[in-house]
Amino acid sequence: MQKRKEKKIQFRKKTSAYIIGMALLLFLSGLDLPNFGQESGVEMENKITLVPIGDIKAETLKVLSSHLKETFSSQVKIHEAMELPEEAYNPKREQYFSSRLMNKLRSFIKPEPEEKILGIADVDLYVHGLNFVFGEAELSGHFAIISLARLRQSFYGLPDDKPLFFERVKKEAVHELGHAFGLNHCPNPDCVMHFSNSLGDTDRKSASFCLRCLGILKKRAT
């Protein structure tokens, strides 16, 4: 009887340890790391160049530059501004055609082999088939673009919120650059690579890569 009781106790201990271990594993698998470079110990050889399209405030560029440098552990520089191409404007929609801005950006600056170019526009963008887009990017390419317009509270008739605006800008910039580094959209709603169908989706997700996307980036960096 005593031996049987001891076996039952040992079995319960092993079962408890297994359950705790699995719970911990599931918990860790849902965690987002704050950035790709510094937390993972991976140094990117790429450099990122920010190109203002039209008039973009220096404070926005400074905040974005600092965040991208930390997130990707890459050199980040700010290029001279590109003029906003009026031929990209659609008066019927009162929006700018994002792909035409991308084409103009391609002719404006020639990237180095390991360089990513992020254009930043303060106008409302669209692509065919969608009412609007927060940005656009070449998958595993050199060029990406983001729009600041719909990231402001004032766009929706609400009082501006600068911290919230900057947080949204960071997320969209990392998202589009993530595409340029080869990442597709992620099914994890907390991952920065999750598709934002609305501003609510952007606000709900984090500014970080999930472990799955982080792992893909690490492989591409080595």
Contacts in CASP RR format, 6 or more apart in sequence:
PFRMAT RR
TARGET T0000
AUTHOR 0000-0000-0000
METHOD contacts of the structure
MODEL  1
MQKRKEKKIQFRKKTSAYIIGMALLLFLSGLDLPNFGQESGVEMENKITL
VPIGDIKAETLKVLSSHLKETFSSQVKIHEAMELPEEAYNPKREQYFSSR
LMNKLRSFIKPEPEEKILGIADVDLYVHGLNFVFGEAELSGHFAIISLAR
LRQSFYGLPDDKPLFFERVKKEAVHELGHAFGLNHCPNPDCVMHFSNSLG
DTDRKSASFCLRCLGILKKRAT
28 211 0 8 1.000
29 211 0 8 1.000
30 188 0 8 1.000
30 190 0 8 1.000
30 210 0 8 1.000
30 211 0 8 1.000
31 211 0 8 1.000
32 190 0 8 1.000
32 191 0 8 1.000
32 192 0 8 1.000
32 206 0 8 1.000
32 208 0 8 1.000
32 209 0 8 1.000
32 210 0 8 1.000
32 211 0 8 1.000
33 39 0 8 1.000
33 40 0 8 1.000
33 208 0 8 1.000
33 209 0 8 1.000
33 211 0 8 1.000
33 214 0 8 1.000
34 208 0 8 1.000
35 70 0 8 1.000
35 71 0 8 1.000
35 72 0 8 1.000
35 73 0 8 1.000
35 208 0 8 1.000
35 209 0 8 1.000
36 42 0 8 1.000
36 44 0 8 1.000
36 71 0 8 1.000
36 72 0 8 1.000
36 73 0 8 1.000
36 209 0 8 1.000
36 214 0 8 1.000
36 217 0 8 1.000
36 218 0 8 1.000
37 43 0 8 1.000
37 44 0 8 1.000
37 71 0 8 1.000
37 72 0 8 1.000
37 73 0 8 1.000
38 70 0 8 1.000
38 73 0 8 1.000
40 214 0 8 1.000
40 215 0 8 1.000
40 218 0 8 1.000
41 73 0 8 1.000
42 73 0 8 1.000
42 217 0 8 1.000
42 218 0 8 1.000
42 221 0 8 1.000
42 222 0 8 1.000
43 73 0 8 1.000
43 221 0 8 1.000
44 72 0 8 1.000
44 73 0 8 1.000
44 74 0 8 1.000
44 221 0 8 1.000
45 114 0 8 1.000
45 221 0 8 1.000
46 72 0 8 1.000
46 74 0 8 1.000
46 114 0 8 1.000
46 115 0 8 1.000
46 116 0 8 1.000
46 181 0 8 1.000
47 74 0 8 1.000
47 75 0 8 1.000
47 76 0 8 1.000
47 77 0 8 1.000
47 112 0 8 1.000
47 114 0 8 1.000
47 115 0 8 1.000
47 116 0 8 1.000
48 68 0 8 1.000
48 69 0 8 1.000
48 72 0 8 1.000
48 74 0 8 1.000
48 75 0 8 1.000
48 76 0 8 1.000
48 77 0 8 1.000
48 115 0 8 1.000
48 116 0 8 1.000
48 117 0 8 1.000
48 118 0 8 1.000
48 177 0 8 1.000
49 76 0 8 1.000
49 77 0 8 1.000
49 78 0 8 1.000
49 79 0 8 1.000
49 109 0 8 1.000
49 111 0 8 1.000
49 115 0 8 1.000
49 116 0 8 1.000
49 117 0 8 1.000
49 118 0 8 1.000
50 61 0 8 1.000
50 64 0 8 1.000
50 65 0 8 1.000
50 68 0 8 1.000
50 76 0 8 1.000
50 77 0 8 1.000
50 78 0 8 1.000
50 79 0 8 1.000
50 118 0 8 1.000
50 119 0 8 1.000
50 120 0 8 1.000
51 79 0 8 1.000
51 80 0 8 1.000
51 81 0 8 1.000
51 82 0 8 1.000
51 105 0 8 1.000
51 108 0 8 1.000
51 109 0 8 1.000
51 117 0 8 1.000
51 118 0 8 1.000
51 119 0 8 1.000
51 120 0 8 1.000
52 61 0 8 1.000
52 78 0 8 1.000
52 79 0 8 1.000
52 81 0 8 1.000
52 82 0 8 1.000
52 119 0 8 1.000
52 120 0 8 1.000
53 81 0 8 1.000
53 82 0 8 1.000
53 83 0 8 1.000
53 84 0 8 1.000
53 101 0 8 1.000
53 105 0 8 1.000
53 119 0 8 1.000
53 120 0 8 1.000
53 121 0 8 1.000
53 122 0 8 1.000
53 145 0 8 1.000
54 81 0 8 1.000
54 82 0 8 1.000
54 83 0 8 1.000
54 84 0 8 1.000
54 121 0 8 1.000
54 122 0 8 1.000
55 81 0 8 1.000
55 122 0 8 1.000
56 81 0 8 1.000
56 120 0 8 1.000
56 121 0 8 1.000
56 122 0 8 1.000
56 148 0 8 1.000
60 120 0 8 1.000
60 148 0 8 1.000
60 166 0 8 1.000
60 169 0 8 1.000
61 78 0 8 1.000
61 120 0 8 1.000
63 166 0 8 1.000
63 169 0 8 1.000
63 170 0 8 1.000
64 120 0 8 1.000
64 169 0 8 1.000
64 170 0 8 1.000
64 173 0 8 1.000
65 76 0 8 1.000
65 77 0 8 1.000
65 78 0 8 1.000
67 170 0 8 1.000
67 173 0 8 1.000
67 174 0 8 1.000
67 207 0 8 1.000
68 74 0 8 1.000
68 76 0 8 1.000
68 118 0 8 1.000
68 173 0 8 1.000
68 174 0 8 1.000
68 177 0 8 1.000
69 75 0 8 1.000
69 76 0 8 1.000
71 174 0 8 1.000
71 207 0 8 1.000
72 177 0 8 1.000
72 181 0 8 1.000
74 116 0 8 1.000
79 109 0 8 1.000
82 104 0 8 1.000
82 105 0 8 1.000
82 108 0 8 1.000
82 109 0 8 1.000
82 119 0 8 1.000
84 96 0 8 1.000
84 121 0 8 1.000
84 123 0 8 1.000
85 100 0 8 1.000
85 101 0 8 1.000
85 104 0 8 1.000
87 100 0 8 1.000
88 96 0 8 1.000
88 97 0 8 1.000
88 100 0 8 1.000
88 101 0 8 1.000
88 104 0 8 1.000
89 95 0 8 1.000
89 96 0 8 1.000
89 97 0 8 1.000
90 96 0 8 1.000
90 97 0 8 1.000
90 126 0 8 1.000
93 126 0 8 1.000
94 124 0 8 1.000
95 123 0 8 1.000
95 124 0 8 1.000
95 125 0 8 1.000
95 126 0 8 1.000
95 132 0 8 1.000
96 121 0 8 1.000
96 123 0 8 1.000
96 124 0 8 1.000
96 125 0 8 1.000
96 126 0 8 1.000
97 125 0 8 1.000
97 126 0 8 1.000
97 127 0 8 1.000
98 125 0 8 1.000
98 126 0 8 1.000
98 127 0 8 1.000
98 133 0 8 1.000
98 135 0 8 1.000
98 136 0 8 1.000
98 145 0 8 1.000
98 147 0 8 1.000
99 127 0 8 1.000
99 136 0 8 1.000
101 121 0 8 1.000
101 125 0 8 1.000
101 145 0 8 1.000
102 136 0 8 1.000
102 138 0 8 1.000
102 143 0 8 1.000
102 145 0 8 1.000
105 117 0 8 1.000
105 119 0 8 1.000
105 143 0 8 1.000
105 145 0 8 1.000
106 143 0 8 1.000
109 117 0 8 1.000
111 117 0 8 1.000
111 142 0 8 1.000
111 143 0 8 1.000
115 142 0 8 1.000
116 141 0 8 1.000
116 142 0 8 1.000
116 143 0 8 1.000
116 144 0 8 1.000
116 177 0 8 1.000
116 180 0 8 1.000
116 181 0 8 1.000
117 142 0 8 1.000
117 143 0 8 1.000
117 144 0 8 1.000
118 144 0 8 1.000
118 145 0 8 1.000
118 146 0 8 1.000
118 173 0 8 1.000
118 176 0 8 1.000
118 177 0 8 1.000
118 180 0 8 1.000
119 143 0 8 1.000
119 144 0 8 1.000
119 145 0 8 1.000
119 146 0 8 1.000
120 145 0 8 1.000
120 146 0 8 1.000
120 148 0 8 1.000
120 173 0 8 1.000
121 145 0 8 1.000
121 146 0 8 1.000
121 147 0 8 1.000
121 148 0 8 1.000
121 149 0 8 1.000
122 147 0 8 1.000
122 148 0 8 1.000
122 149 0 8 1.000
123 147 0 8 1.000
123 149 0 8 1.000
124 132 0 8 1.000
124 147 0 8 1.000
124 149 0 8 1.000
124 150 0 8 1.000
125 132 0 8 1.000
125 133 0 8 1.000
125 134 0 8 1.000
125 135 0 8 1.000
125 136 0 8 1.000
125 145 0 8 1.000
125 147 0 8 1.000
125 149 0 8 1.000
126 132 0 8 1.000
126 133 0 8 1.000
127 133 0 8 1.000
127 136 0 8 1.000
132 150 0 8 1.000
133 147 0 8 1.000
134 146 0 8 1.000
134 147 0 8 1.000
134 150 0 8 1.000
134 151 0 8 1.000
134 172 0 8 1.000
134 175 0 8 1.000
134 196 0 8 1.000
134 202 0 8 1.000
135 144 0 8 1.000
135 145 0 8 1.000
135 146 0 8 1.000
135 147 0 8 1.000
135 172 0 8 1.000
135 176 0 8 1.000
136 144 0 8 1.000
136 145 0 8 1.000
136 176 0 8 1.000
137 143 0 8 1.000
137 144 0 8 1.000
137 145 0 8 1.000
137 176 0 8 1.000
137 177 0 8 1.000
137 178 0 8 1.000
137 179 0 8 1.000
137 180 0 8 1.000
138 144 0 8 1.000
138 179 0 8 1.000
138 180 0 8 1.000
139 179 0 8 1.000
139 180 0 8 1.000
139 182 0 8 1.000
139 184 0 8 1.000
140 180 0 8 1.000
140 181 0 8 1.000
140 182 0 8 1.000
141 180 0 8 1.000
141 182 0 8 1.000
142 180 0 8 1.000
143 180 0 8 1.000
144 176 0 8 1.000
144 177 0 8 1.000
144 178 0 8 1.000
144 179 0 8 1.000
144 180 0 8 1.000
145 176 0 8 1.000
146 169 0 8 1.000
146 172 0 8 1.000
146 173 0 8 1.000
146 176 0 8 1.000
147 172 0 8 1.000
148 165 0 8 1.000
148 169 0 8 1.000
149 155 0 8 1.000
150 199 0 8 1.000
151 165 0 8 1.000
151 168 0 8 1.000
151 169 0 8 1.000
151 172 0 8 1.000
151 199 0 8 1.000
151 202 0 8 1.000
152 160 0 8 1.000
152 165 0 8 1.000
153 159 0 8 1.000
153 160 0 8 1.000
153 161 0 8 1.000
153 164 0 8 1.000
153 165 0 8 1.000
154 160 0 8 1.000
164 203 0 8 1.000
167 207 0 8 1.000
168 199 0 8 1.000
168 202 0 8 1.000
168 203 0 8 1.000
170 207 0 8 1.000
171 192 0 8 1.000
171 202 0 8 1.000
171 205 0 8 1.000
171 206 0 8 1.000
171 207 0 8 1.000
172 196 0 8 1.000
172 202 0 8 1.000
174 192 0 8 1.000
174 207 0 8 1.000
174 209 0 8 1.000
175 192 0 8 1.000
175 193 0 8 1.000
175 196 0 8 1.000
178 193 0 8 1.000
178 217 0 8 1.000
181 217 0 8 1.000
181 220 0 8 1.000
182 216 0 8 1.000
182 220 0 8 1.000
183 193 0 8 1.000
183 209 0 8 1.000
183 213 0 8 1.000
183 216 0 8 1.000
183 217 0 8 1.000
184 193 0 8 1.000
185 193 0 8 1.000
185 194 0 8 1.000
185 195 0 8 1.000
186 193 0 8 1.000
186 194 0 8 1.000
186 210 0 8 1.000
186 212 0 8 1.000
186 213 0 8 1.000
187 194 0 8 1.000
188 194 0 8 1.000
188 210 0 8 1.000
188 212 0 8 1.000
188 213 0 8 1.000
189 201 0 8 1.000
189 204 0 8 1.000
189 205 0 8 1.000
190 204 0 8 1.000
190 205 0 8 1.000
190 206 0 8 1.000
190 210 0 8 1.000
191 205 0 8 1.000
191 206 0 8 1.000
191 208 0 8 1.000
191 209 0 8 1.000
191 210 0 8 1.000
191 212 0 8 1.000
191 213 0 8 1.000
192 205 0 8 1.000
192 206 0 8 1.000
192 207 0 8 1.000
192 208 0 8 1.000
192 209 0 8 1.000
192 213 0 8 1.000
193 209 0 8 1.000
193 210 0 8 1.000
193 213 0 8 1.000
194 201 0 8 1.000
194 205 0 8 1.000
195 201 0 8 1.000
196 202 0 8 1.000
196 205 0 8 1.000
209 217 0 8 1.000
END
